[in-house]
Amino acid sequence: MKKTLKLLFIIGFFVVCILPVGLMWADTSTLSENRSLSNFPEWTLENGEWNEEFFNEFETWLAEHFAFRGALVEADGALKYHVFASPSDEQVIIGKDDWLFFDATLNDYAGVTLSEAEIDAIADTLQKTCEYIENQGKQPMIMIAPNKNTIYPELMPDRFGDKSEVSNRTLLHEALQERGVPYLDAAKVLIDYKATDEVYLHHDTHWNNTGARLVMNALYKAWGLEDEYELTGYSVENTHESDLYQILFPQSEELEAQRAYEAGNEFDYKGRVRSMDDLKIQTNCENGNGKSVLVYRDSFGRAMIPYMGETFSQCVFNRSTPYDLSLVEETECDYVLIEIVERNIADLGDIEVP
């Protein structure tokens, strides 16, 4: 009997090991990932010689394509997340009250900053940028979209300590103030309001619709516009695909609660729009405020597009990097917004002023 059990155990062990490989061509499930998986390696190179990296490439290919990989990755993530409160991917930090944070923001949180010379160089570039925009007869504004843990440091795990009071954002803010550069302190606006209502998504790196509308209200006020969005009266709908949650659970179809506001003026997208991540998006609104705006933006601009689209008569949103200032001269607009997330402040130094 013992021999039979041992034999069954051995057979079962090898079956479990072989199944993921043996059934890989029959498994049609897919795993959503922010990268391209490798193709089956070539036996020979283009010159006809033997591919000496074949077995290394085959090992990588096999690791990315074995059967039930998605389900196993999902199960591993669920076990670590729900049982051990540990992320299956180092890009994600599991905070308090089930809030998730992005690992790439830790340097800002800890106060690891650019040098004084680097901050001054960025501030000089932005000063020249705004002067160039003003010379084109348009009103500029620089806006830094705060990292999530800048607004909610109290929800970060205790092991990271307190958030530093000094960061690239605060240093750049001071440098821009000294130079008189038009700058919107979005962090202050969000921090001042967060006791009233949540302004960021729980499982995503970005602000929610309330946070986006709040910041745009401050932006319009800084530009002297009378347009303003209501911050209350929304409904809550599970419609948002959260980026940090998707990193941990790439096969999950779970959607996060997002605030849905009543639609304003009808507007149209010019040309084909595949997603809010398109490099260029244009909108037209017949009943807009008679003004036009050019927005240099990153992913934080996604939530802003529909609201600005229903407010301004014409909008142009540009996501290509580094930000190309030639668009300022080419685009008929009254206002120019340069928005970038806090963790990428160093990229502002790449702007080339004509």
N, C-alpha and C positions, 0 to 999 in steps of 0.2 A: 504493500500500500504506500509506504514511504517513497519507494522508488518511483511509483507511478506519479505521485504528487510532485516529486522533484522533476520528473520528465515533463509533466504538464507545465510546470513553472518555467522550465528552460524553453519549451516550445512557445509558450505565451510571451516570454521575454523577446524572443527573436521575431515573433509575429508583430509585436508592438513596434519593434525597431524597423521592420521591413515595410509595414503598411504605408507610412508617409511617403516612402519612395515608390513603392509598387503602385500606389493609387494616384500619383501626382498628375498623370495625364487624364485621369477621370474626374479630378477635382476641378470644378469650373468656378468656384468662389473666387472673389477678388479681394485684395486688401488695399484700401485707400492709403496711399503714402505720398508725401511731398518729394518724391524722387523717382527717377526711372530705374526699374529693375534691370539687371543684366540679361543679355541674350545668351543663348547656348553658345559656348566658345567654338571657334573654328579650329579644326585639326591642324591646318597649315596656314602660314602667312601668305600675303599677296604675292611674294616672290617664290612661292612654292615650297619654302623650307618648313620644317616641323616647328609648330608653335610650342616653344619650351615652357610657356606659361599656361599651357592647356589645363593641367591638373589643378593649378591654383585658381584659374578662372572657373573651372568646373565646380570646384568646391564652393565658390561664391554663388554660382548659379544655382546649385543644389540647395544651399542654405536659404535662398530667396524664393524657391519655387516648390518646395516639398508640400505634399498634400496636407490640407487642413491647417496650413501655416497661420492663416488669419484667425481661425478659431482658437488655436493654441496661444497666439500672441494676445488675443482678447482675454483668454482665461488667465494667462500669466499676469496681465495688467490688472484684472479684476481682483485676483488673489492679493497682489501687493497693495492695491489701492484700498480695498475694503477691510482686509484683515490686518495688514501691517502698516497702513497709512503711509505707504512708500510708493513713489512713482516708478513706473516701468521704463521711463525715459528721463534722462538727466536734464532735458530741456525744461521740464515741468517741476515746480515746487508746490507741494501740497501745504497750504496754509491752514489757518484756523477757520472753523465753521464751514469747512468744505470749499473754501475759496482757493483758486489756483493762480499761480504766478509764473512768470517767464524767467528762466534762469539767466538770460542775457541781460537782465536789468540789475543784477547783483552788484556790479561795479558802481553803478550810480547810487544804489542803496547804501553801500559801504563807504561812499565818499572817495572812491578812486577817481581822480580827476585828471583832465588834461593840464598841461603846464600853463603858466601864466602867459607865456608867449603864444601858445597855441590858441588859448581863449581870445587873446587880443587880436590875433590874425583872423579868427572867425568873425569877431565883432567888426573889424575893419572891412572885411568882405561884405558883411550884411549892411554896413553903413553905405558903402559904395553901391550896393545893390539897390537900396531904397532911394538913394540920390538919383540913380539911373532911372528908376521907375517914375519918380517925381518929375524928372526932366521930360518924360514922355506924357506928362499931364495926367498921371494916374496916382491914386492914393495907395501906398503900400502898407502891409502889416506883416510882422513876423510873429508866428505863434508856435510854441513848443507844446506838443501833446504830451502830458505827463505820463511817466510809467505808472502802472497800476499801483505798485507798492509805494510810490510817492504820495498817492492819495490815501491809501489804506495800509500804512506801515504797521498798524496795530494788529492786522490780520496775518502778518508774516510769522513764520515759526520762530519761537523764542531763541533758537540756536543761532540765528543771524544777528541777534542783538538789536539795538535801536538804530533807526535810520539816521544817517549822517545829516547834519544841518547844512553841510557844504557839498555841493555837487556841480557837475558841469552846467546844469540848468541855472543854479543860483549864481554861479560865477559869470555866466554869459549874460544873465539878466542885469547884473550890476554893470557890466561892461557896455551893454547897449543903452542903459539909462545914462551913463556918463557921456555917451556920444549922441544922445537925443534921437535914437533910432526908434521908430514906431514899433512897439512890442506889446503883445497881449499876454498878461500873466494868467494863463489858463489854469495853472495849478492853484493859485489863490482862489479863483472863482469856484473851482470844484471843491476845494477843501472847505470853503466857507458854507457851501450848500449841502455837503454830504450828510450833515446831521438831520437835514430835512427829508432827504430821499437818497436812495442809492444812485450813483452816477457811473458805475462800471459794472460790467457783466461778471458773474461769479466764476465762470469756467473759460473765460476768454481774456485776451490781453487788452481789449479795447473798451472804451466807454460805451454805455448803453445809449438809447435814444434820448433819454432825459439829459444825460451828460453832454451829448452832442448839441442839443438844443440850447442848453444853458450856456455853453461856450459861445455859440453863434449869437445869442442875445448880447453877450458882452462884446463880441466883435462888431456887431452892427452899431452898438452904442458908441464904441470907439471911433467908428467911421462917421458918426453923426446921422445914422439912418434911424427911421422911426419903426422899422419892422421889428416884431418881437413874437416869439413863440410861447404858447402856454406850456407850462411844465407839469400841470396836473390834468386830470380828466382823461387819462389814458386807460386802455385795457391791457391786460397781460396775456400774451399768446406765446405758446411754445413753438417758435418759428426760427430760432437762431442756431446755426451750426457753429459751435464754439471751437476755436482753434486749439486751445490747450487740451480740452477734453478729447478732441479728435486725435491728438498726438498719443494720448494714453490708450484710447480705444478706437482705433482706425476703422473698425467695422461697425461701430455703434451707430444706430439711427436716432439716438436720443437727441432731442432739440432743447435748447435752453429757453427759459422765459425771457421775452423781450417786451418792452413797452411799445404799444401801438397807439399812435395818435390819429385823430381824424385828419383826413387828407385836406390839404388847402387848395390853392389854385391848380387847375390842370396844367400840365406841362408836357412837352414832347422831347424825346431824345432824338438828336440829329444823327442819322446814320444808324448802323447796326451796333447794338451794345450786347456783348456776350456775357459780361459780368461787371460788377462794380470794381473789379481789378483791372479793367482795360486801361491801357496807357493813356488814352485820350477819350474823354466823354464830353459831349456838348448837349446842352439843353436850351429849349426855347419856351417861354411862357407868355402868352398873349396878354394875360391879366397881371403880369408882374409889376414890380415897382418902377419900371422904366430905367433901371440901372443894369449894368453888366459887370461881370467879375471874372477874373482869371485866377484859378486856384492851383498852386503847385502843392501836391499832397502825397501822402503815403496811405497805408491801409486805414488810418484813423479817419480819412476823408470819406470812407464808404457811407457811414451814417449821415454825413453832411450833404451828400449829393441830392437825395430827393427833397430835402427841406430847402436847400438853396435853389434847387430847380423850380420849386413852386413859388419862390420869393422874388428872384431876379428875372428880368426879362430875358437875359442871355447869360449862360454860364459856360465856361470852358475849364475842365478839370484835367490836369496833366500829371501823370505819375512817372514819367521817364526820369531816370537819374543818370548823372547829376542834373539838377534843374537847369533847363536851357532858357536863359533870359531873352533870347531872340524872339520868343513868343510874345513878350511884352509889347514889342514894336509891331508884330504881325497881327496881334489880336485887338479888336476894338473893344475896350473895356474901361470902366471907370475906376475899378478897384483891383488890386493884386494882393492875394494872400499867399504867403509862403509858410506852409505847415510841415512840421516834421516831428517824429516821436523823440522823446527825450534820450533814449538809448543811442540814437543815431546822430546826435548833435555834431559830432566830428565831421560828418558828411557835408555839413554846410560850408566847410572850408573848400570844397571842390567846386563851388559855384564860380563860373567865369563871367566877369562883368564886361560887357562890350565896351 
